[in-house]
Amino acid sequence: MPTRNLKVLMFGWEFPPHNSGGLGVACQELVLALRHQKIDIDFVLPRRVDCRSDGCNFLFADAPGGTLSVKPVDSILSPYQGKKSYKEMLRSILSGNPGTLSYGDDLMDEVMRYAAAAKKIVSDADFDVIHAHDWLSLPAGLAAKKISGKPLVFHVHATEYDRVGAEGADKRICDVEKLGLAACDRIIAVSEYTKQRVMQVYGAREEKIRVVPNAVNVRNFQANANLEPLKKQGAKIVLFVGRLTFQKGPDYFLRAAKIVSTVEKNVYFVVSGSGDMERWLIAESARLGIADRFVFTGFLRGNDLVRTYKMADLYVMPSVSDPFGLTALEAMSCGTPMLVSRQTGASQMLAHCLKVDFWDVELMASKIIALLRYGELGRSMAQNASKEVLKFDWEESARRCISVYREVLTA
Amino acid sequence: MPAICLYLHCHQPFRLKKYSVFDIGSGKPYFDDEQNGAILRRVAEKSYLPTNRLLLDLIRQTRGKFMVSMSISGVLLEQLEKNCPEAIKSIKDLVDTGCCELVSETYYHSLASLYSREEFVQQVGMQNRTLKRLFGCKPNFIRNTELVYNNDIAKLAGELGFRGILAEGWDEILGWRSPNYLYKAKDSELLLLVRNYRLSDDIGFRFSNRAWKEWPLTAEKFVGWVNLQNIAGNEPILNLFMDYETFGEHHWKDSGIFDFLEAFCWQALKNPLNSFTTPSLIAKNLKPAGELDFWRLVSWADTERDLSAWTGNQMQKSALDKTYSLEQSIKQTGNLRLADDWRKLQTSDHFYYMCTKWFSDGDVHKYFNPYESPYESFIAFMNIYNDLVLRVKSHNSLKVEEI
């Protein structure tokens, strides 16, 4: 008797090019790798506009392996919106598209509305396991579990404490995360760091947690470098890539840059990303008198991002709290030496990079300078890192997810 | 009738302080006295003192039938004098029995033999003077740092008046020949003792490895292997060369390593065909069985027995080249403090910490490594190097002004 493919109902996030950060990339790569390993996937995601007819269903129609059907739900949910900016976004969408969208003005209402919409999908879908990514899709995942009685795997990419820090954490969001961690059947943490965090902060039970690291598709970062005029003049480039929010620590990058600029004259700091701190960062760089050393590129993707990585002499990831830090793998794929904050999952998993506590800006600056001065350092590091990054393979991550599915099915 | 030549090598570097680019030019000292003192006291407690006590007991109880030889780097002797004088005393006691031979080397445990003949000669001279001052002896044999050896180094050692040298008994060089004979260096009268790495590493590396099929290694079993040599062709010597810290540090006391050493001594002497010996006694009693052509550099490290642990990557090469490029300008200053700092930077450990071939030889390399990564060690080293360059420059410009 031929065995049927295992079927997963996944509550995920938008794929590139509609994504606004690493979560969309992670979802896409994981889904590709799962399908490659003969897993069927019903992929539910929030969409800002109705796109049921846009051909998403055929996104990977030619690929061999498991099937994928995408089930978009109208929603303005995005994995990276704090409550305040959510309201702002809501206002702009409401004013820009009157009539097409009608939502409550509270984030929790929207999450619950999304969960309710997801229920409809659940009732006509046939699946074995539910897989939800991060808290916004948790209520939907829990509803699906309740209706279907199927096991729920909760994939933690970041917690509320990572995103906004303990002081800014929204109690209601924390409650959802706590509830979800307790109610789900298995927790997938993207790093040992995240595993420890959900255990400490939320009291999640260790025996339920499996660590499945993120990975990188090295092929996506193998375009040719384009040397910019700055480089031609012998300038050094220090790069930041990430959302410009508290979690990613761009302010620490700025403060380290200030120290570096006092001793190293021909260095430029490139900030690639967008977010709620962008204006503040620009203003602050001017206040510190280093605005002329800063280049804000906005959010980059594809070849533009690859070129920027390759152009850089050093990639700095100063995250305040980052469960994984996918950009580290991207920089490694591009052969760019790295300095990463110790408060990241990546720093625990990677050997061939420099490490620093995000708050120690003087040490951060001293390591940046050392890297700029001692050419062999970056060359040796990048050479070894380009081998090390091959260990982070989405196929392997998918295999680990599948073994979690099998666990919950036999439990 | 193997005469067992047990040789122990003993060394601790002056580890560097955390030194940031902002410390360059600040006058901050280079060496981490606090950490070095703490490590030294710990290793002395766990290894040097109990091992010396046991060795002395064995020499006395066997009435001199048990013998041992050792080399102790000058930088370790310097630290012991300062932090653990009782260890110096315990070595002196061993030497005074006449059953413990000291072997020379470079004072700074450096790779000078590869970079500067003049520097190598000076560092060996310093070591010999130190051995004379502390223990009243003049060594006949020499070992180079990490047993780094080739025909050129043999020539150098011969010119310095040594009777013989120690090296690794590596198959690639030995071919069909056994390490259990006395040899001489190619085109030279310098005697050559090569390490039997299989039996040496059974004790040095594998003793406490529970995954090893011979674990637990008993003295009866080990001496059984030694006795095989009597049957297999009557090879005259057995060179067991290993780190001194094998006893009590690489293998902790509770692994039974001290009991093993003691039992090994008695068990070996049970067979009248066995004895213990030292390099100079071998030189006196045996004629070299042939010549060994060390056409390439061989060390006793890692599975490659090469220099890749010190010179394998760009950081290491660059740091070494830059360090030795300072030789003439340092010596021109005539400043002993500068010269001593510069020479302590030559200690091979600093370059070993920069080794990136972690994933195959990881365990050994992480051992005693005070850095989070090889990259951090390179940064600290280069920052200190740049500070030293500044000091040399300012010293020279001061001199010009004085004139």
Interface residues (C-beta under 8 A of the other chain):
Chain A: V263 A351 H352 C353 L354 K355 E362 L363 S366 K367 I369 A370 R373 Y374 E376 L377 R379 S380 M381 N384
Chain B: S20 V21 F22 N313 Q314 M315 K317 S318 T356 W358 E372 S373 P374 Y375 E376 F378 I379 M382 N383
